[in-house]
């Protein structure tokens, strides 16, 4: 029988629940050290009071400064677990009357966290973690008409929200608090136990992050970042100094942008220079990709900017706004999409973990912004037999999902010209990356589906689609 612990807080015990659940299924006999025995009530395990000495320390503290893993993954690694662990809480609710009260209005339940001193500290340490609560209030205001807003938490409130329908702060047991999490439809709060609570129930959570915390003079506080704390793809974040005009739109909302419209998707190949001036701009919607360039032949209208938003993308928010961009679309979800031994071995975590890209862009967004879910990205990945799509091809697939009248593809030659960004040399990078781009597979998909889809092509791409076979194209390109 081995003893196991995490940290001493409620959030720590919620993390520990999933670790214990995993180890029990591996046949490990455990005794849990926690001051929150209620968290483990549905697991066949004995819980004794928290003390720091334990055979297994499933805690994240020693890996706080290590990039490429989340806090939950660090708990698992320090517990000696090498494979993936499902973050899930086994839970049978006990407060049926409470849950019925929450559900009685017949609306989705939004759980909001009461602001209190971070980490339960009374000495002021970590105060920078607390975001500007007016930002939380703004998001609460946007949702309160369509949700039953329930406040949870304990301690002395640092801020009083308006628009709370049911205030349970300082009025629940731990078991009742978790029942509320079980019944919730979504969460809104800041960095604390609400993150593992939401993620353990696979519920959407919007976490407001403090810019002061990210810029803190304390290394410990600076390391409390979204990419380190947020583990599940259902969790999203905003920075509290993010511009208020940003609106993250859902996939369903994209239909209004593209359905029934004549859409031009402008890639960066030299074939785009074969268009007559004004032709591209004459479409209902113009989508431009990555580091697009404007020329008389390419037009100047830019309604949608589609990108993977890596550091090689030089477009600034001011430039995009000047060009008329109304919608930014991300190719990559704000998530780690898979495990990859190759990327871990080659120290290239951002090949499968896109959270750093989004962290770098936290203050970039303006207007309407779309970030896909992991399943949307993986659909494209699987379509290419396990390869990451190029940005242009991903843009085509995303637009086609929303019933456009037509999609005109221009500036696409799938790198057969060895030119990109309209007039810059391009050279294929030789790599052993098992999920690298496969432009010829993308071209083959276009060729195979062109007759059944509302696709139109510029002269260069038309010759590739209707001309020689892909193998012949490859020989010529070589």
C-alpha angles and dihedrals in degrees: 000000000000127000118226134187143168123192124315100257132093093250090052091055091049089054089047092054092068092045092051091045090054095047093047089055087053089057098255113148109223143183112199124220108208140128089219105067090162089071090065099040095116095048122085094241139111117242122205129178118290119266126156101240110086138144090238121035105195093184133130100214098097092053098044094116096043114106125214099047135077126235091256091050088051090055089053094046092050088050088060096252114143102181132061119292124206111236100220137135119221102217138165109190116232103183100074093159091054093049091048089052091053093048096042096093089060095231131115112275118243112194114206123191119231110236112246138154107303116254089003090278120159097189096071095251112146095015088137089070090072108091128215100287092209087072091056088047091053092054090044090053091053092055106034096087092059100033140055102241114216122184120209135176142088137247136044111333117238092193136018116224122210123220096046111151098186119020111201096160110135088000105091139071117234089259091053091046090055090046087058089052090050091053096042123108096199142356135224123189147090136283107308141085089320089078098061090036092057094040094048088058093040091238124152112259132187110202120193110215127205118238088202089059093050089051096041120141086228112089089207092057094043089057091061094093133154093248091053098044105035112076109162125071087230090069121089133174143200128196114240092236093051113127113269093226091072115109120182107213129205126239090252090059091060090071091073089056098051112016112117092356131127101239128194117200110197117204128187101252120117092248088082088075089068093073122105113246110268095018097103093042089054092073122099093241128019119201119191126192135222115309096004120177126214119227131156089263094048095049123221105248113113117177099159129030114203120190147139086234097221123156092269089067105097100184112118125212090244091053093048092049090049089053090055101254111172099172132034115201123197122212092200129059121232091252148078101265101193147347116263125183090194094056091045092049093046092045092239101128095157090068088078103010111066097176093098089057090055093044090055089052097045093118096034104080125103134172118350115359129183123204116181125228120245092255091057091053093045091052089063091041092054092044086064093048094256104328133121111249121237112252094251094050091047089053091053092050093048094050093046089057090067102060103252118184088233141346117214110200115202131164091032120126098138089242095296088128091055087227129111136170084042097282109018124106116253127199127188111246111228106226140153091222102141093211100042123140116286105197094174091055088052091050090049089053091051091049092049095048104032094100094053099043131067091250126146126184140205117240095268096050092040089059090052094047098045098028134066124353118268092256090055090048090052092052092051093046091051 
